[in-house]
Amino acid sequence: MSLTRSLIDVRPLRTSPVFRRLLIGRTVSLLGGFMTFVTVMYQVWDMTHSTVWTGAVGLADAVPLAMFGLFAGVWVDRADRRQVFLVATVGQAVCSALLAVQGFTGHVPVVGVLALVAVQSAFGALGHPAAGVFVPRLLPKGQVAAGLALQQATGQSMMLLGPALAGVLLGWLGIGTVYLLDALSFGFAFYGAFGLPALPPEGESSRAGLQGVLDGLRFLAGHRVVRGALVTDLAATVLSFPVSVFPLVNAERFGDSPRTLGLFLSAMAVGGVLASTLSGSLTRLGRPGPVMLCTSATWGAALVLFGLVRSPWAGLGLLVVAGAADAVSVVSRATIVQTHTPDALLGRVSAAEAIVARAGPSVGNVRGGLVARWTSGTTSLITGGLLCVLAVAAVAGSTPQLREGAAAADAG
């Protein structure tokens, strides 16, 4: 296979100017979002010097998504998705501007800062399911996986660049200016969104309120392929997400060097960027189910081996492998969800996918920390990785449609 076919498939950038604009806007906005997350953590720590309060930053970000995500998906499936996305983008931009104001004045208590983070997350809970319909509506079916891989590659790159850039700018320009830069970054999101056509739901509109939520949940429960994809993602995150035990493992086996710990935290993102860049052959394969199962199992196996090695360099290499496997698994899962879900349900299913993607690592960190407290960091890594591999094998064994690569026409 040629190197050109192994590199990330850029056909969507050539064939769809609308997708190209959307990707540019999304990338710049993500950069601002990662900068703001670091800045909020820095500001809250500076105000309180309490790990309880810094931990509350994650809750302020995750709880609104879990509370409002499915109901936001109902709204998305009843309205023009472009208009919903614009409303959500305006709300997020206003929250960033208010964060900038309080950053310059310094008169808002820490609860007020967290409230702004929570409101911004609530608008994000609305924007994500709206954006979840863009790729399958803008690109031919054969290019959906490539479009998602491009989003993953740019997102991983911003995850690496954003925190580092925030660290530099915080010392140079201060908290308020970094928040202001994030607010301005939403201008690029508008640049991408204004090029979108009207995107009303195709097919029967969602029922309002709780009935619409229940319809979405019934689809998830009944569609074996989509359900299997989300369960696989939960297995990989809830059972084995490792970040919370990195400090303990570093202290147990690698000399407790902060430099090593920082490399551990960066290695998975590096793997994600590399895998996304070299994803062309996999996205062209057209079999996201087997690819997702194999890469999810690889993630678990890499974490087991990381729990066994004694060399920090070997550990870093395994974390790069784990990050690469995770990135490919995420693209494959999103491809399955977006090509197997009817458009009329895609907002609600995208909202459920976002909740799984955000809540899974958080719960996994709690699980890893508790197991490490009762046993050791090494035991937590090894048992979590083994449980992940076993759970993926169970999903593969019980869902032949996923294992064999189901056609998008399968209705469950």
For each residue, the residues with C-beta under 8 A, 3 or more apart:
1: 5 6 281
2: 5 6
3: 6 7
4: 7 280
5: 1 2 280 281 284
6: 1 2 3 278 280 281
7: 3 4 277 278 280
8: 146 149 150 153 276 277 278 279 280 283
9: 12 143 145 146 149 150 279 280 283 284
10: 13 14 146 150
11: 14 15 143 146
12: 9 15 16 19 20 139 143 146 147 150
13: 10 16 19 20 23 150
14: 10 11
15: 11 12 19 139 140 143
16: 12 13 19 20 138 139
17: 20 21 195
18: 21 22 138 195 196 197
19: 12 13 15 16 22 23 134 135 138 139 147
20: 12 13 16 17 23 24
21: 17 18 24 25 191 192 195
22: 18 19 25 26 134 138 192 193 195 196
23: 13 19 20 26 27 150 151 154 192
24: 20 21 27 28 188 191 192
25: 21 22 28 29 188 189 190 191 192 193
26: 22 23 29 30 131 151 154 189 192
27: 23 24 30 31 154 155 157 158 188
28: 24 25 31 32 185 188 189
29: 25 26 32 33 185 186 188 189
30: 26 27 33 34 154 155 158 159 162
31: 27 28 34 35 158 161 162 165 185
32: 28 29 35 36 96 162 181 182 183 184 185 186
33: 29 30 36 37 162 182 185
34: 30 31 37 38 158 159 161 162 163 166
35: 31 32 38 39 162 163 165 166 169 178 181 182
36: 32 33 39 40 96 99 166 178 179 182
37: 33 34 40 41 57 61 162 163
38: 34 35 41 42 162 163 166 167 170
39: 35 36 42 43 103 166 170 175 178 179 182
40: 36 37 43 44 57 99 113 117
41: 37 38 44 45 54 57
42: 38 39 45 46 166 170 175
43: 39 40 46 47 103 113 175
44: 40 41 47 48 53 54 56 57 110 113 114
45: 41 42 48 49 50 53 54
46: 42 43 49
47: 43 44 53 110 113
48: 44 45 52 53 54 110
49: 45 46
50: 45 53 54
51: 54 55
52: 48 55 56
53: 44 45 47 48 50 56 57 110
54: 41 44 45 48 50 51 57
55: 51 52 58 59
56: 44 52 53 59 60 114
57: 37 40 41 44 53 54 60 61 114 117
58: 55 61 62 362
59: 55 56 62 63
60: 56 57 63 64 114 115 117 118 121
61: 37 57 58 64 65 117 118 121 358
62: 58 59 65 66 121 358 359 362
63: 59 60 66 67 118 121
64: 60 61 67 68 118 119 121 122 124 125
65: 61 62 68 69 121 122 124 125 128 354 355 358 359
66: 62 63 69 355 358 359
67: 63 64
68: 64 65 71 72 122 125 126
69: 65 66 72 73 125 128 129 351 352 354 355
70: 73 74 213 216 217 348 351 352 355
71: 68 74 75 209 213
72: 68 69 75 76 125 126 128 129 347 351
73: 69 70 76 77 129 212 213 216 347 348 349 350 351 352
74: 70 71 77 78 206 207 208 209 212 213 216 347 348
75: 71 72 78 79 84 126 347
76: 72 73 79 81 84 126 129 130 133 347 348 350 351
77: 73 74 201 205 206 212 216 344 345 346 347 348
78: 74 75 201 205 206 208 212
79: 75 76 83 84 200 201
80: 83 84 198 199 200
81: 76 84 85 130 133 134 199 200 201 347
82: 85 86 130 193 196 197 198 199
83: 79 80 86 87
84: 75 76 79 80 81 87 88 126 127 130
85: 81 82 88 89 127 130 131 134 193 196
86: 82 83 89 90 190 193
87: 83 84 90 91 123 126
88: 84 85 91 92 123 124 126 127 130
89: 85 86 92 93 123 127 186 189 190 193
90: 86 87 93 94
91: 87 88 94 95 119 120 122 123 126
92: 88 89 95 96 120 123 124 127 186
93: 89 90 96 97 183 186 189
94: 90 91 97 98
95: 91 92 98 99 116 117 119 120 123
96: 32 36 92 93 99 100 120 179 180 182 183 186
97: 93 94 100 101 179 180 183
98: 94 95 101 102 116
99: 36 40 95 96 102 103 113 116 117 120 179 182 183
100: 96 97 103 104 176 177 179 180 182 183
101: 97 98 104 105 176
102: 98 99 105 106 107 108 112 113 116 176
103: 39 43 99 100 106 174 175 176 177 178 179 180
104: 100 101 176
105: 101 102 108
106: 102 103
107: 102
108: 102 105 112 113
109: 112 113
110: 44 47 48 53 113 114
111: 114 115
112: 102 108 109 115 116
113: 40 43 44 47 99 102 108 109 110 116 117
114: 44 56 57 60 110 111 117 118
115: 60 111 112 118 119
116: 95 98 99 102 112 113 119 120
117: 40 57 60 61 95 99 113 114 120 121
118: 60 61 63 64 114 115 121 122
119: 64 91 95 115 116 122 123
120: 91 92 95 96 99 116 117 123 124
121: 60 61 62 63 64 65 117 118 124 125
122: 64 65 68 91 118 119 125 126
123: 87 88 89 91 92 95 119 120 126 127
124: 64 65 88 92 120 121 127 128
125: 64 65 68 69 72 121 122 128 129 351 354
126: 68 72 75 76 84 87 88 91 122 123 129 130
127: 84 85 88 89 92 123 124 130 131
128: 65 69 72 124 125 131 132 350 351 354
129: 69 72 73 76 125 126 132 133 346 347 348 350 351 354
130: 76 81 82 84 85 88 126 127 133 134 347
131: 26 85 127 128 134 350
132: 128 129 135 337 338 346 347 349 350 351 353 354
133: 76 81 129 130 136 137 199 338 343 346 347 350
134: 19 22 81 85 130 131 137 138 196 199
135: 19 132 138 139 144 147 148 151 338
136: 133 139 141 144 338 339 343 346
137: 133 134 199 343
138: 16 18 19 22 134 135 147 196
139: 12 15 16 19 135 136 143 144 146 147
140: 15 143 144
141: 136 144 339 408
142: 286
143: 9 11 12 15 139 140 146 147
144: 135 136 139 140 141 147 148 335 338 339
145: 9 148 149 282 283 284 286 288 331 332 335
146: 8 9 10 11 12 139 143 149 150 280 283 284
147: 12 19 135 138 139 143 144 150 151
148: 135 144 145 151 152 283 331 334 335 338
149: 8 9 145 146 152 153 276 279 280 283 331
150: 8 9 10 12 13 23 146 147 153 154
151: 23 26 135 147 148 154 155
152: 148 149 155 156 272 276 279 327 330 331
153: 8 149 150 156 157 273 276 277 279
154: 23 26 27 30 150 151 157 158
155: 27 30 151 152 158 159
156: 152 153 159 160 269 272 273 276 327
157: 27 153 154 160 161 273
158: 27 30 31 34 154 155 161 162
159: 30 34 155 156 162 163 269 272
160: 156 157 163 164 266 269 270 273
161: 31 34 157 158 164 165
162: 30 31 32 33 34 35 37 38 158 159 165 166
163: 34 35 37 38 159 160 166 167
164: 160 161 167 168
165: 31 35 161 162 168 169
166: 34 35 36 38 39 42 162 163 169 170 178
167: 38 163 164 170 171
168: 164 165 171 172
169: 35 165 166 172 173 177 178 181
170: 38 39 42 166 167 173 174 175 178
171: 167 168
172: 168 169
173: 169 170 177 178
174: 103 170 177 178
175: 39 42 43 103 170 178 179
176: 100 101 102 103 104 179 180
177: 100 103 169 173 174 180 181
178: 35 36 39 103 166 169 170 173 174 175 181 182
179: 36 39 96 97 99 100 103 175 176 182 183
180: 96 97 100 103 176 177 183 184
181: 32 35 169 177 178 184 185
182: 32 33 35 36 39 96 99 100 178 179 185 186
183: 32 93 96 97 99 100 179 180 186
184: 32 180 181 187
185: 28 29 31 32 33 181 182 188 189
186: 29 32 89 92 93 96 182 183 189 190
187: 184 190 191
188: 24 25 27 28 29 185 191 192
189: 25 26 28 29 89 93 185 186 192 193
190: 25 86 89 186 187 193 194
191: 21 24 25 187 188 194 195
192: 21 22 23 24 25 26 188 189 195 196
193: 22 25 82 85 86 89 189 190 196
194: 190 191
195: 17 18 21 22 191 192
196: 18 22 82 85 134 138 192 193 199
197: 18 82
198: 80 82
199: 80 81 82 133 134 137 196
200: 79 80 81
201: 77 78 79 81 205 206 343 344 347
202: 342 343 344
203: 342 343 344
204: 344
205: 77 78 201 344
206: 74 77 78 201 212 215 216 344 345 347 348
207: 74 211 212 215
208: 74 78 211 212
209: 71 74 212 213
210: 213 214
211: 207 208 214 215
212: 73 74 77 78 206 207 208 209 215 216 348
213: 70 71 73 74 209 210 216 217 348
214: 210 211 217 218
215: 206 207 211 212 218 219 345 348
216: 70 73 74 77 206 212 213 219 220 345 348 349 351 352
217: 70 213 214 220 221 352
218: 214 215 221 222
219: 215 216 222 223 226 341 345 348 349 412
220: 216 217 223 226 227 230 349 352
221: 217 218 227
222: 218 219 227 412
223: 219 220 226 227 340 341 410 411 412
224: 227 228 399 401 402 412
225: 228 229 289 336 340 399 401 402 406 410 412
226: 219 220 223 229 230 336 337 340 341 349 412
227: 220 221 222 223 224 230 231 399
228: 224 225 231 232 289 395 398 399 401 402
229: 225 226 232 233 289 292 332 333 336 337 402
230: 220 226 227 233 234 333 337 352 353 356
231: 227 228 234 235 391 395
232: 228 229 235 236 292 293 296 329 333 391 392 395 402
233: 229 230 236 237 296 329 330 333 356 357 360
234: 230 231 237 238 239 356 360
235: 231 232 238 239 240 296 387 388 391 392 395
236: 232 233 239 240 241 296 299 300 326 329 360 388 392
237: 233 234 240 241 356 357 360 361 363 364
238: 234 235 241 360 363 364 367
239: 234 235 236 300 364 367 384 387 388 391
240: 235 236 237 299 300 303 364 368 381 384 385 387 388
241: 236 237 238 244 360 361 363 364 365 367 368 384
242: 245 246 303 306 322 364 368 380 381 384
243: 246 265 361 365 368
244: 241 364 365 366 368 369 372
245: 242 248 249 368 369 372 377 380 381
246: 242 243 249 250 261 264 265
247: 250 251 261
248: 245 251 252 372 376 377
249: 245 246 252 253 254 307 377 378 381
250: 246 247 253 254 255 256 257 260 261 264
251: 247 248 254 256 377
252: 248 249 376 377 378
253: 249 250 310 378
254: 249 250 251 257 260 312 315
255: 250 260
256: 250 251
257: 250 254 260 261
258: 261 262
259: 262 263
260: 250 254 255 257 263 264 312
261: 246 247 250 257 258 264 265
262: 258 259 265 266
263: 259 260 266 267 312 316
264: 246 250 260 261 267 315 316 319
265: 243 246 261 262 268 269
266: 160 262 263 269 270
267: 263 264 270 271 316 319 320 323
268: 265 271 272 319 320 322 323 326
269: 156 159 160 265 266 272 273 323
270: 160 266 267 273 274 320 323
271: 267 268 274 275 319 320 321 322 323 324 325 326 327
272: 152 156 159 268 269 275 276 323 324 326 327
273: 153 156 157 160 269 270 276 277 327
274: 270 271 277 278 320 324
275: 271 272 278 279 323 324 325 327 328
276: 8 149 152 153 156 272 273 279 327 328 331
277: 7 8 153 273 274
278: 6 7 8 274 275 281
279: 8 9 149 152 153 275 276 282 283 327 328 331
280: 4 5 6 7 8 9 146 149 283 284
281: 1 5 6 278 284 285
282: 145 279 285 291 328 331 332
283: 8 9 145 146 148 149 279 280 331 335
284: 5 9 145 146 280 281
285: 281 282 291
286: 142 145 405
287: 290 291 405
288: 145 291 292 331 332 333 335 336 339 405
289: 225 228 229 292 293 332 336 401 402 403 404 405 406
290: 287 293 294 403 404 405
291: 282 285 287 288 294 295 328 329 332
292: 229 232 288 289 295 296 328 329 332 333 336 402
293: 232 289 290 296 297 392 395 396 402 403
294: 290 291 297 298
295: 291 292 298 299 325 326 328 329 332
296: 232 233 235 236 292 293 299 300 325 329 388 392
297: 293 294 300 301 388 389 392 393
298: 294 295 301 302 321 322 325
299: 236 240 295 296 302 303 322 325 326 329 388
300: 236 239 240 296 297 303 304 384 385 386 387 388 389 392
301: 297 298 304 305 385 389
302: 298 299 305 306 318 319 321 322 325 385
303: 240 242 299 300 306 307 318 322 381 382 384 385 388
304: 300 301 307 308 381 382 385 386 389
305: 301 302 308 309 318 385
306: 242 302 303 309 315 318 319 322 381 385
307: 249 303 304 378 379 380 381 382 385
308: 304 305 378 382
309: 305 306 314 315 318
310: 253 314
311: 314 315
312: 254 260 263 315 316
313: 316 317
314: 309 310 311 317 318
315: 254 264 306 309 311 312 318 319
316: 263 264 267 312 313 319 320
317: 313 314 320 321
318: 302 303 305 306 309 314 315 321 322
319: 264 267 268 271 302 306 315 316 322 323
320: 267 268 270 271 274 316 317 323 324
321: 271 298 302 317 318 324 325
322: 242 268 271 298 299 302 303 306 318 319 325 326
323: 267 268 269 270 271 272 275 319 320 326 327
324: 271 272 274 275 320 321 327 328
325: 271 275 295 296 298 299 302 321 322 328 329
326: 236 268 271 272 295 299 322 323 329 330
327: 152 156 271 272 273 275 276 279 323 324 330 331
328: 275 276 279 282 291 292 295 324 325 331 332
329: 232 233 236 291 292 295 296 299 325 326 332 333
330: 152 233 326 327 333 334 357
331: 145 148 149 152 276 279 282 283 288 327 328 334 335
332: 145 229 282 288 289 291 292 295 328 329 335 336
333: 229 230 232 233 288 292 329 330 336 337 353
334: 148 330 331 337 338 353
335: 144 145 148 283 288 331 332 338 339
336: 225 226 229 288 289 292 332 333 339 340 402
337: 132 226 229 230 333 334 340 341 349 350 353
338: 132 133 135 136 144 148 334 335 341 346 350
339: 136 141 144 288 335 336 408
340: 223 225 226 336 337 406 408 410
341: 219 223 226 337 338 345 346 349
342: 202 203 345 346
343: 133 136 137 201 202 203 346
344: 77 201 202 203 204 205 206
345: 77 206 215 216 219 341 342 348 349
346: 77 129 132 133 136 338 341 342 343 349 350
347: 72 73 74 75 76 77 81 129 130 132 133 201 206 350 351
348: 70 73 74 76 77 129 206 212 213 215 216 219 345 351 352
349: 73 132 216 219 220 226 337 341 345 346 352 353
350: 73 76 128 129 131 132 133 337 338 346 347 353 354
351: 69 70 72 73 76 125 128 129 132 216 347 348 354 355
352: 69 70 73 216 217 220 230 348 349 355 356
353: 132 230 333 334 337 349 350 356 357
354: 65 69 125 128 129 132 350 351 357 358
355: 65 66 69 70 351 352 358 359
356: 230 233 234 237 352 353 359 360
357: 233 237 330 353 354 360 361
358: 61 62 65 66 354 355 361 362
359: 62 65 66 355 356 362 363
360: 233 234 236 237 238 241 356 357 363 364
361: 237 241 243 357 358 364 365
362: 58 62 358 359 365 366
363: 237 238 241 359 360 366 367
364: 237 238 239 240 241 242 244 360 361 367 368 384
365: 241 243 244 361 362 368 369
366: 244 362 363 369 370
367: 238 239 241 363 364 370 371 384
368: 240 241 242 243 244 245 364 365 371 372 380 381 384
369: 244 245 365 366 372 373 380
370: 366 367 373 374
371: 367 368 374 375 379 380 383 384
372: 244 245 248 368 369 375 376 377 379 380
373: 369 370
374: 370 371
375: 371 372 379 380
376: 248 252 372 379 380
377: 245 248 249 251 252 372 380 381
378: 249 252 253 307 308 381 382
379: 307 371 372 375 376 382 383
380: 242 245 307 368 369 371 372 375 376 377 383 384
381: 240 242 245 249 303 304 306 307 368 377 378 384 385
382: 303 304 307 308 378 379 385 386
383: 371 379 380 386 387
384: 239 240 241 242 300 303 364 367 368 371 380 381 387 388
385: 240 300 301 302 303 304 305 306 307 381 382 388 389
386: 300 304 382 383 389 390
387: 235 239 240 300 383 384 390 391
388: 235 236 239 240 296 297 299 300 303 384 385 391 392
389: 297 300 301 304 385 386 392 393
390: 386 387 393 394
391: 231 232 235 239 387 388 394 395
392: 232 235 236 293 296 297 300 388 389 395 396
393: 297 389 390 396 397
394: 390 391 397 398
395: 228 231 232 235 293 391 392 398 399 402
396: 293 392 393 399 402 403
397: 393 394 403
398: 228 394 395
399: 224 225 227 228 395 396 402 403
400: 403 404
401: 224 225 228 289 404 406 410
402: 224 225 228 229 232 289 292 293 336 395 396 399 405 406
403: 289 290 293 396 397 399 400
404: 289 290 400 401
405: 286 287 288 289 290 402
406: 225 289 340 401 402 410
407: 410
408: 141 339 340
409:
410: 223 225 340 401 406 407
411: 223
412: 219 222 223 224 225 226
